[in-house]
Amino acid sequence: MHSLRRSTVLTLAALALGACSESPTTPTNVTTMESLGTAAVVDPTLVTFNSASCTLTSSVTGIVNCSWNISNPAQEVVNLSATALLDVSYDCVNPKNGRVQSSETTQLRTFRVESGVFSTSLTGTNVALPWLILPTDFSGSLKKQNACKGNHVPQNAEWSLNYWDVSVITTTGTPRMSCFASDNRNGCFTI
């Protein structure tokens, strides 16, 4: 069950990232999203981003809230996604003696997708993205994906927001996309 859930999460994350993989300069740019086997036209006229942002609400819990205000005058049917990439630093502690065995850092991605949205105004205010937790209970061949080795447990987690984006991609015809992000590393519009 864990591997199916993880596989689904990774697929959706690839979709959200793929939606922002080229610079939105003109409607004629074409990006091949090889992981999805489709091509999408980067179309800065698809929607108008009036505002978009994501904020880390707590460095202890890693919870991220996102807001967006997007005009969709043509009422295009789109999938809207909000994605956040978080860095987390934590200690791996031996539960028997309380000693820190190692200190680790990793990146995790969380996202929310709204499918088949077609309103002229796409809005969200302080929408919480799914809460991330460090993996600790995998067993068998998946055990190597646990945050800490052996029976050690993660403690003292400190989260920071590395990157966020809000993107839309059409669901019919030739896929078209547009996105707004914290920086331009994936070719999205920025603040």
Secondary structure as the mmCIF struct_conf table of DSSP 4:
data_model
#
loop_
_struct_conf.conf_type_id
_struct_conf.id
_struct_conf.beg_label_comp_id
_struct_conf.beg_label_asym_id
_struct_conf.beg_label_seq_id
_struct_conf.end_label_comp_id
_struct_conf.end_label_asym_id
_struct_conf.end_label_seq_id
HELX_RH_AL_P HELX_RH_AL_P1 HIS A 2 GLY A 18
TURN_TY1_P TURN_TY1_P1 ALA A 19 CYS A 20
BEND BEND1 GLU A 22 GLU A 22
TURN_TY1_P TURN_TY1_P2 PRO A 27 THR A 28
STRN STRN1 VAL A 30 MET A 33
TURN_TY1_P TURN_TY1_P3 GLU A 34 GLY A 37
STRN STRN2 THR A 38 VAL A 42
TURN_TY1_P TURN_TY1_P4 PRO A 44 THR A 45
BEND BEND2 LEU A 46 LEU A 46
STRN STRN3 THR A 48 LEU A 56
BEND BEND3 THR A 57 THR A 57
TURN_TY1_P TURN_TY1_P5 SER A 59 THR A 61
STRN STRN4 VAL A 64 SER A 71
TURN_TY1_P TURN_TY1_P6 PRO A 73 ALA A 74
STRN STRN5 VAL A 78 VAL A 93
TURN_TY1_P TURN_TY1_P7 PRO A 95 ASN A 97
STRN STRN6 VAL A 100 VAL A 117
BEND BEND4 THR A 120 THR A 120
STRN STRN7 SER A 121 ALA A 128
HELX_LH_PP_P HELX_LH_PP_P1 LEU A 129 LEU A 132
HELX_RH_3T_P HELX_RH_3T_P1 GLY A 140 GLN A 145
BEND BEND5 ASN A 146 LYS A 149
TURN_TY1_P TURN_TY1_P8 GLY A 150 ASN A 151
STRN STRN8 VAL A 153 THR A 170
BEND BEND6 THR A 171 THR A 174
STRN STRN9 ARG A 176 ALA A 181
BEND BEND7 SER A 182 ASN A 184
TURN_TY1_P TURN_TY1_P9 ARG A 185 ASN A 186
BEND BEND8 GLY A 187 GLY A 187
STRN STRN10 PHE A 189 THR A 190
#
